[in-house]
Amino acid sequence: MEYLSLYLFAAVCLLLMLGYPVALTLAGTALAFAAGGILAGVFDAGFLNALPGRIFGTINNFTLVAVPLFILMGNILEKSKIAEELLDSMARAFGGLRGGLGISVVVVGMLLAASTGIVGATVVTMGLLSLPTMLRNNYSPSLAAGTICATGTLGQIIPPSIALVLLGDVLANAYQQAQLSMNVFQPKTISVGDLFVGALIPGLILVALYILYILVYSTLKPEAAPPADETRLDLGKLLKGLLPPLVLITVVLGSILVGAATPTEAAGIGAIGALILAYAKGQMDLARLREAVINTMEVTCMVFLILLGAALFSLVFRGFGGEELIHGFFHSLPGGVMGATLVVMVAIFLLGFILDFIEITYVVVPIVGPILLAMGLDPIWLGVMIAINLQTSFLTPPFGFALFYLRGVAPESLPTSAIYRGVVPFIIIQLLLIMALWAWPEMATWLPAQMKQ
């Protein structure tokens, strides 16, 4: 019977590849398999009794309130053109350097990624704002495209990230399940804030490596990243564009790091702060606010509908014995916990071609997370590894989501092959970071441990 769980998983992947809606596919396929299993006498209908409790737990989860608030914060910053003003100021500051425009894109993209936390929003915004400027200044099309795509995926790892909020919530539950399975009756837990702290150092290292690559590339190939035409530095304008979003993100993230606010409370501060900034700059009116709120509502509804569909899917998957099947498979792998982790990372990387981070977080991680954590992995390290792994997957040709987002807003004169060539060096950088994290888990675990002392 447990092999039916694999057929369920395969059916969901197939339907998603055919383009059916994610949330309805998860819930509908699970219900169809459950009904068939009940009629065949191989599925216990009692498993479905837990569904109302799971739905209520999802809707009543205080941590997940941070999701719409962070989305609203990012929407307001985008609609108020704060990112556009910041990019213009940074371009004037660094444009006189070879590769200066690329560095500006990385820095602004990092701040935008921290504020929106959504890969698609960051790639599209940076593509519309910076790609025409880079091409107009005779940047190599592949370098320009690769920089924008790679910067857009920083929303997976730079806190405060929606991906980390969802991943932290799932891993906290998985960690408690793992400890209870080991007869630990006073289980420890982790929080979303712990995952934010753990992702901080790897995220900043990744940004630094991006900038270093652009500097080296522009030095070796000066014609690929020439200085910008307009490089008049206006310090006042630079500070005016840089300080407000930087202060906002510092307050949001800093309040979490020092323990003054939970991620949900910090998200509320961020949303209100973004609104104040937008009104102070005269870039927010009722029409723009309405558009930001409606977009926030649409994305939030999509996220929570996926969570409910994933809750039903994971329940039926466990009802068919899928968790025991995977548990036995992991323990039979050579290499123990590291062998099992490698298999999971490869599987998540491949699933990142067809599933968004929300589906993977709420479908795959609840299945494999408790097993890996019960085998002794640190939950913060595992969360950071999954986030960077997904970031790499979203960047990898030919199916990476970031590539599709940029292709949708790039001019037809930019060939798709140039986009593919441009992201390869950044993929290598991300793989190097994954290997470094594998070799030195302290990159993710040291700072959270210090913060708790």
N, C-alpha and C positions, 0 to 999 in steps of 0.2 A: 504493500500500500504506500510505503514511503516514497516510491518512485513517482507516484502521482504528483507529489509536490514539485518534482523537477519538471514534469510536463506542464504544471500550472505556471511555473516561472518561464518556461520556454514559450508558452502560449501568450503570456503578457508581453514578452520581448517582441514576438512576431507581430502582434497587433499594434504595438507602439511604432514599429518600423513601417507599418502600413499607414500610419498617420492618424490613428484614432486618438481621441482625447485621453490624456494620461489618467486623470482621476476616474473617469467613467470606465476606462479599460481595466484599471486595477480592481475596482469594486465589482464591475459586471462579470469579469472573468472569474474572480474568486467566488461569487455567488453561483455562477453556472457550474463550476467544479464542485462546490459544496452540495448543490442540489443533486447533481449526478452521483456524488459519493453517498448521499443519504439514500437515494433510491437503490443504489447497488449494495447498500449495507456496509460500506467501507469507511464511512465518515460519521462521527458522532455529532449529532445535531446540538448536543449540549455545549459544544465549543462556541456556538454563536450566541449563547447566553451572556458571554462576556463582552459582546459588542457594544451594548448601551453604555457600560462603564468605561470602555475605551474612548468612545465618542465624547462622553462627558469629561473625561480626563484631558482630552486634547483641547476641547473648547475652554475648559476651566483652568488651563495651564497658564499661570501668571507670567512665566518666562517668555511664552510665545506672544505676549502682548507687545514685546519689543519689536516684533516683525513689522506690523503696520506702522509703528512710530518711526523706525529707521527708514522704511520705504518712503514715508511722508517727508522726512528730513531730506532724503536724496532728491525727491521730486521737486521740493521747494528750491533747493540749491540749483537744480537744473533749469527750472522755469524762470528763475530770477536772473539768469545769465551770469551768475557769480563765477562759474567755471570758465566761461568765455573771457571775462575780464581778467581772471587770474592767468589764463594761458597767454593772453596778450602781454601782460606785464612780465611774465617769466621769459617769454620769447625775446622781449627787448633787453632783458637783463643778461641772458646767456647767448643770444643770437649771434654776437660777435665772435664766438668761439666755433671752431669746427665741431660739428655734432651738437652745438648748443641748442638748436631747436629740438633735437631728439631728447636731450636731457630735460628740457622744459616739459615735453610731453610726458616723460616718465614721472617727473615730480608732480605735475598737475594731475596726471592719471592716478597716482598713488593717493592723493588727497580726495579725488573724486571717487575712487574705489572705496576708500574708507567711509565716505559719506553715503554712497548708494548701496554698496555691498552686492550689486547685481551685475554679472558679467555683461549681459546684453546691453544694459543701459550705459555702462561705461564705454564699451567698444563703439556703440553708435554715436554717443556724444563726442568722444574724442575723434572718431572718424569724420564727423561733420565739421568739427571745429579746426582740427589740426592737419588733416590729410591735404586739403587744398593748399594750405600755407607751406607745408613741407615740399610738395611737388612744385609749387611756384618758385621756391628757392632752390630748385634743381637738386633736391635730395634723390638718392637712389630710390626708385619705387619699391624695391624689395625691403630696403632698410626702413622706409617710412611705414609700410604696411606691417612689417614684423614688429616694429616698436609699438604701434597702436594696438595691435592684437594682444601682444604680451602684456602691455600695461593694463589693458582692459580686464585681463584675467586676474589681476591683483586683488579684485574684489572677493576672491575666494579665501585669501589668506591674511589680508591687512585688516586688523580689527579697527572699529567695530563692524563686523561683517555679518550679513544675514545668514550666510552659509555657516559661519561659526556658531551663530545663535541656535540654529536648528540642529547642527551636529552636536553641540554641547548638550542640548536637551536630550537627544537620543542616547548619547554616550553615558550621561548620568544615569539613565534608566538601565542601560546595559551593564554598567558597572555594579549597580545594586543587585541585578539578577545574577551576575557572575559570582559575587560574594555570597549570596544566599545559596547558590548551587554548591559552594564550598563550605556550607554550614557556618558562615559568618553571620551571627544573628544581630550584630550591631554594625551593619555595613557602613563603610566610609562612602563619601560621595564626592563628586566634582561639580563645579558650576560652570556656567557659560563664561563667567569672568576668568576662571582658571584657564579655559581654552584661549581666551583673548590674550592673556599674559603669555601663555606658551607659544602662541603664534607670532608674538611681537618681534622677537629676535630673528627667527627665520624669514619673516616678511621683510624686515629692514635689510637683511643680508641679500635677499633676492633683488630688492630695489637697487642696492649698491652694485651688485653684479651686472644688472642691466645697464646702469650708467657707465660702469667700467668697460663693458663691451662696446658701447657706442663710442667712447673716447678712443679706445684702441682701434676700432674699425675706421673711424674718421681720420686717425693718424696714418694708418696704413694705406687708406684709399681716400685722399683728401677730396677728390672730385665727387665722392658719394655723399658727403655731408658738408657742403661749403657753408661759410658764415652767411647769416641772413642779410638781406639788403638793408632792412631798417633795424638799426641796433642802438638807437638813442636811448640811453638808460635814464629813466625818470624815477629816482629813488622814492619820491613821495607816492607816485602812482603804483610802484612795485609794492610798497608796504600797504597801501590802501587795498590792493587786490589780494595780497598774500595773507595779511594778518587776520582778517575776519574769519575765513574758513579754517585757518590753522588754529586760531584760538578756540573756535567752536569744537573742532575735533579733539583738541587737547583737553578741553573741559569734559567732553563726553567720555573719552577714553580714560583720562586721569581720574575722574570720579569713580570709575570702576576699579582701576588699579589700586587706588588707596583705600578702597572699601567704603567710600562715602556714599555710594549709590549702587543699587543692583543694575544689571544691564537694562532691565525694563525701565527703571527710573531714569537712567542716563539717556535712554532713547527718547523719553519724554522731554528731557532737558534739550536734547539735540533738535527735536522737532520745533520746539518753541524758539530756541536760539536761531535756527535757520529762518523761521518766520520773521523774527525781529531784524535779522540781517537784511532780508529781502525788502522789508518795508523801509529800513533805514537807507537803503540804496535807491529807493524809489522804483524798484523793479517788480513790485508785487501789487496787483490790483485784484478786484473780486473775480474777474474772469480767469486770471492765471491761478488764483487760489482754488477756484472751483475745478479747474482742469487738473491741478495737482492732487486734490482730494479724490476726485473720481478715479484717476489713475491708481492712486493708493488703494482705493476700495477694490478695483478690479484685480490688481495683483494679489492683495490679501485674500480675497475670495478664492482665487486660483490656488494659492498656497494651502489654505485650510481645506479646500475640497480634496486636494491631493493627499493631505494628511489623513483625512477620513477614509479615502479609498485605500491608502497604504495600511491603515489600521485593520481594515477588513481583510486585505490580502495577507498580511502577516499572520492573522488569526487562523485563516483557512490553511495557510502554509504549514503552521504548527500542527493543526488538526490532522493533516495527512502524514505527520511524522517527519517533516522536512528538517526540523531542527536536529533531531537525533541522527538523521542521515548525514548531515553536514558535520555534526560533532564527531561521528565515527570516521568520516573521511579525513578530517583534519588530524585526528590523532594517529591515523595510519600513514600519514605523509612522512617521508624522510626529512630529517632536519628539524623535527619537533616544531616548536612555536615559530621559529624563523621561517621554516619551510611553509607552514600554514599562512603566515603573514605575507610571504611572497606571492603565494597563489591568490590570496584575497586582493592584494594590490594590483596584480595583473588583471584579475577579473573586473575590479572597479574601473581600471583604466580603459578596458575595452567597453564596458557598459557606458562609460562617459561619452562614447560616440553616439549613443541612441537615447540615453536618459539624461535629464537635467539633474543638477545637484540635489534638488528637493526629492525627486523620486529615489535616487540612490541613497540619500540620507535616511529616508523613511521606509524603504523597501529592503535594501541590501544590508545596511548597517545594523538594524535590529536583529537580523538573522545571524550574522557572523560576529557582531560585536561581543555579545556575552561569552561566546566560545573562546575568542581570542583573549579577552580580558581574564577569563578563568584560567587560561594557560599562563598567565603571569605578565602580560603586556601592561605598560603604563597607559592609562586612558588618555592623558593629555598628549603623549607622544603619538598614540594611534590616531587621535583626532587631527593633529597637525599633518601627519603623513597622508591621511586620506584627503585633506583639503588641498595639499600641494599636488598630490596624485591627480585629483580631479582637474585642478588648474592646468596641469600638463596635458591631460586628455582633451580638454576643451580647446587646446591650442594646436593639436596634432592633426595634420592632413591625413586623409581627405575629408574627414567627417567632423573636425573640431567645430563646436558651436561658434567660437569667436571668429573663425574664418568666414562662416556664413553671415554673421552680423556685419562684418566689415564689407563683404562682397555686396551686401544689400544697399550700402550707402556710398560705396566707392564709385568713381566715374568709370564708364566703360573702357576708357583708355588705359586703365590699370588692369593688366592681365591677371587672371587668377593664379597663374604660375608664379608671378612675382610675389603674391601674398604667401603662397606655399613656401617659396625659397626664403622669404624674409623671416618666417617664424622658426626655421630650423635651428639657428644659433640659440634662440631663446629657449627652445625645447631642450637643447643640450645643457644650458645653464640650469634649468629646472631639474633635470635628471641628476646633475652634479649635486644640487642641493639635497635631493632625496637620498642620494648615496651618502652624503655627509651626515644627514640626520640618522640614517641607518647605522653609520659607524659611531656617531657621537649623539646619542639620544639626549644628552644634557643640553643640547642647543634648544630643545623644547621644554625640558623639565627643570632646568636650573632656576630660571627666573620665578616660576610659580612657587618652587620650594623656598626661595628667598623671601618672597612676598608674604608667606605664611609664618615666617619666624617672628 
